[in-house]
Amino acid sequence: PGAIASLFLRHGQEHFRQGELDSAAGDYRLALELFPEHEEAIWALGDILRQQGQTAEALRVEAHGLWLTPSPALDERLLALAKDGSSAQVALVYQRALLFPPRNGRLAMALGDLAEARGQLEEAAGHWEEAVALQPNLVQARLRLERYYDAAGQPDQARAHLRAALMALWGQETVYR
């Protein structure tokens, strides 16, 4: 199935290059039927559907992808959908994704980002706290918390999160080396 899915993926890329969006979408759908976790097919199909004005269908495809294989690229696309007026639906997608067994701190962080975009900073901080509780080395969430606590006039908590973010970065650099 993986080889055939790759074949459909290549056909989809070629159809997309030629501007045949319906054919490309069909190819990506076939690739996903054979290999549902294929990230590139999920991203491409969601992008095509968004270009065709099918926002609800793009959200469905990307939500399914988020539940199967969470990735920063899907987070970026879903947050873009939220900015285009679908923030309630995107927040619901992330809340449901948190119920699935592989709990990921990035999902809670994205919920915090959505709450921050709506101006609900306390709710956002709660989600970011949940993110670092699930995944302590999540640097972005730590930096968001540092910024929140600094603005809230709680310098000790701000410093603690900044220190934890720097330690996580240092640990990642050590692993990289």
C-alpha positions in Angstrom: 0.0 0.0 0.0 2.8 2.4 0.7 4.3 2.1 -2.8 0.9 2.5 -4.4 0.2 5.5 -2.2 3.5 7.1 -3.2 2.5 6.6 -6.9 -0.8 8.4 -6.3 1.1 11.1 -4.4 3.4 11.7 -7.4 0.4 11.8 -9.7 -1.3 14.3 -7.4 1.8 16.5 -7.4 1.9 16.4 -11.2 -1.8 17.2 -11.5 -1.3 20.1 -9.0 1.6 21.5 -11.0 -0.6 21.4 -14.1 -3.4 23.3 -12.3 -5.8 20.3 -12.3 -6.9 20.7 -8.7 -9.8 18.2 -8.9 -7.6 15.5 -10.3 -4.9 16.2 -7.7 -7.5 16.1 -4.9 -8.7 12.7 -6.2 -5.1 11.4 -6.3 -4.5 12.5 -2.8 -7.7 11.0 -1.6 -6.7 7.6 -3.1 -3.3 7.9 -1.5 -4.9 8.5 1.9 -7.3 5.5 1.4 -4.2 3.3 1.1 -2.0 5.0 3.7 -4.1 7.2 6.0 -1.1 8.5 8.0 0.7 10.0 5.0 1.4 13.5 6.2 2.2 15.0 2.8 -1.1 13.8 1.3 -3.0 15.2 4.2 -1.3 18.6 3.9 -1.7 18.8 0.1 -5.4 17.7 0.1 -6.2 20.2 2.9 -4.4 23.0 1.0 -6.3 22.1 -2.3 -9.6 22.0 -0.6 -8.9 25.4 1.1 -8.0 26.8 -2.4 -11.3 25.5 -3.8 -13.2 27.3 -1.0 -14.2 24.0 0.8 -13.1 25.2 4.3 -15.3 22.7 6.2 -13.9 19.7 4.2 -10.3 21.0 4.6 -10.9 21.2 8.3 -12.3 17.6 8.3 -9.2 16.3 6.4 -6.7 18.2 8.6 -8.5 17.2 11.8 -8.3 13.5 10.8 -4.6 14.0 10.1 -4.1 15.7 13.4 -5.7 12.8 15.2 -3.6 10.2 13.3 -0.2 12.0 13.1 0.1 15.3 14.9 2.7 17.6 13.3 3.7 21.2 13.4 2.7 21.6 9.7 -0.9 20.6 10.6 -0.9 22.9 13.5 0.1 25.8 11.2 -2.6 25.0 8.7 -5.3 24.6 11.4 -4.3 27.8 13.1 -4.5 29.5 9.7 -8.1 28.2 9.4 -8.9 29.5 12.8 -7.7 33.0 11.8 -10.0 32.8 8.8 -13.0 32.6 11.0 -13.2 28.9 12.0 -11.7 29.3 15.4 -14.5 27.6 17.3 -14.4 24.5 15.1 -10.5 24.4 15.2 -10.6 24.6 19.0 -13.1 21.7 19.1 -10.7 19.7 16.9 -7.8 20.2 19.3 -10.0 19.5 22.3 -11.0 16.2 20.8 -7.4 15.4 19.8 -6.4 15.7 23.4 -8.8 12.8 24.2 -6.8 10.4 22.1 -4.2 8.2 23.8 -1.0 9.7 22.6 -1.3 12.9 24.5 0.9 15.6 23.0 1.9 18.9 24.6 1.7 20.6 21.2 -2.0 20.1 21.0 -2.5 21.9 24.4 -0.1 24.6 23.2 -2.2 25.1 20.0 -5.4 25.4 22.2 -3.5 28.1 24.2 -2.6 29.9 21.0 -6.2 29.9 19.9 -7.4 31.2 23.3 -4.7 34.0 23.1 -5.9 34.9 19.6 -9.4 35.4 21.1 -7.9 37.6 23.9 -8.5 35.0 26.7 -5.1 35.1 28.2 -5.9 33.2 31.5 -7.4 30.3 29.5 -4.3 30.4 27.2 -2.0 30.2 30.2 -3.9 27.2 31.5 -3.5 25.4 28.2 0.2 26.3 28.1 0.6 25.0 31.6 -1.0 21.7 30.5 1.3 21.6 27.5 4.4 21.8 29.7 3.0 19.3 32.1 2.5 16.8 29.3 5.8 17.6 27.5 8.2 19.5 29.8 10.8 20.2 27.1 8.3 22.1 24.9 10.3 25.3 24.6 7.6 27.4 22.7 5.0 26.8 25.5 7.6 27.7 28.2 8.4 31.0 26.3 4.7 31.8 26.0 4.3 31.2 29.7 7.3 33.4 30.5 5.8 36.2 28.4 2.4 35.8 30.1 3.7 35.8 33.7 6.0 38.7 33.0 3.1 40.7 31.7 1.0 39.6 34.7 3.6 40.9 37.1 4.8 37.6 38.4 8.5 37.7 37.7 9.4 34.6 39.7 7.2 32.4 37.6 8.4 34.1 34.4 12.0 33.5 35.3 11.3 29.8 36.2 9.7 29.2 32.8 12.5 31.1 31.0 15.1 29.0 32.9 13.2 25.8 32.0 13.1 26.8 28.3 16.8 27.5 28.3 17.5 24.2 30.0 15.4 22.4 27.4 17.2 24.2 24.6 20.5 23.3 26.1 19.4 19.6 26.4 18.3 19.6 22.7 21.6 21.1 21.6 23.5 18.4 23.6 21.5 15.6 22.0 22.1 17.2 18.5 25.8 17.3 19.1 
